[in-house]
Amino acid sequence: MPILTDHEDLAIQAKLNFILGAKTYDTYLQGFRCAELSGGVVIAYARSEYMAGVISAEYSTQIAVAVESVIRQPAAMVLVLPCPKPPR
């Protein structure tokens, strides 16, 4: 399971900002993080369950394109999960 480095994640975020535009990026992808790429599946985290659903439904293709261009490996599917809550 290759975990993405902070530099790779930031490069993906910059590409998404360019592809989607600043307004859309700031509205939907604030707090978004690509965590790993395993077997063609991108695992990413969003700030809430609602935002994970929106991002997954509307922007999976753009995320896959950005990840492929940075990592240089195929990304066939994007799985966006809500950010895990720290234990109390």
C-alpha positions in Angstrom: 0.0 0.0 0.0 2.0 3.0 -1.2 1.2 5.9 1.1 1.5 9.3 -0.6 4.0 11.8 0.8 3.1 15.3 1.8 4.8 16.6 -1.3 2.8 14.3 -3.6 -0.4 15.3 -1.8 0.3 19.0 -2.1 1.1 18.5 -5.8 -2.2 16.8 -6.3 -4.0 19.5 -4.5 -2.3 22.2 -6.7 -3.4 20.3 -9.8 -6.9 20.0 -8.6 -7.0 23.7 -7.8 -5.8 24.4 -11.4 -8.3 22.0 -12.9 -11.4 22.9 -10.9 -10.7 26.6 -10.3 -10.1 28.3 -7.0 -13.7 28.9 -6.1 -14.8 25.3 -6.7 -11.6 24.0 -5.0 -12.1 26.2 -1.9 -15.8 25.3 -1.7 -15.6 21.6 -1.9 -12.0 20.4 -1.4 -11.0 22.5 1.7 -9.5 19.9 4.1 -9.3 17.2 1.3 -6.3 14.9 1.4 -5.1 12.0 -0.8 -3.7 9.4 1.4 -2.7 6.4 -0.7 -2.8 4.7 -4.1 -3.1 1.0 -4.0 -3.9 -1.3 -6.9 -5.3 1.6 -8.9 -7.6 2.8 -6.1 -7.0 6.3 -4.7 -8.0 6.6 -1.0 -8.7 10.1 0.0 -10.2 11.9 3.0 -12.7 14.8 3.1 -13.6 17.0 6.1 -17.1 15.4 6.5 -19.3 12.5 5.4 -21.4 14.9 3.3 -18.4 16.5 1.6 -17.0 13.0 1.0 -20.2 12.1 -0.9 -20.2 15.3 -2.9 -16.5 15.0 -3.9 -16.9 11.3 -4.7 -20.0 11.9 -6.9 -18.8 15.1 -8.7 -15.0 15.1 -8.8 -13.7 11.5 -8.9 -12.6 11.8 -12.5 -10.6 15.0 -11.9 -9.0 13.5 -8.8 -7.9 10.4 -10.7 -6.4 12.6 -13.5 -4.5 14.7 -11.0 -3.2 11.6 -9.1 -2.1 9.9 -12.3 -0.2 13.0 -13.5 1.7 13.4 -10.2 2.3 9.7 -9.2 2.6 8.3 -12.8 0.6 5.3 -12.0 -2.9 4.4 -13.1 -5.8 5.4 -10.9 -8.9 3.5 -11.9 -11.1 4.4 -8.9 -11.3 7.1 -6.2 -12.6 6.3 -2.8 -13.4 9.4 -0.7 -13.9 8.8 3.0 -14.8 11.2 5.8 -11.7 12.1 7.9 -11.4 9.8 10.8 -12.2 11.3 14.2 -9.5 11.2 16.9 -10.5 8.9 19.8 -11.8 10.6 22.9 
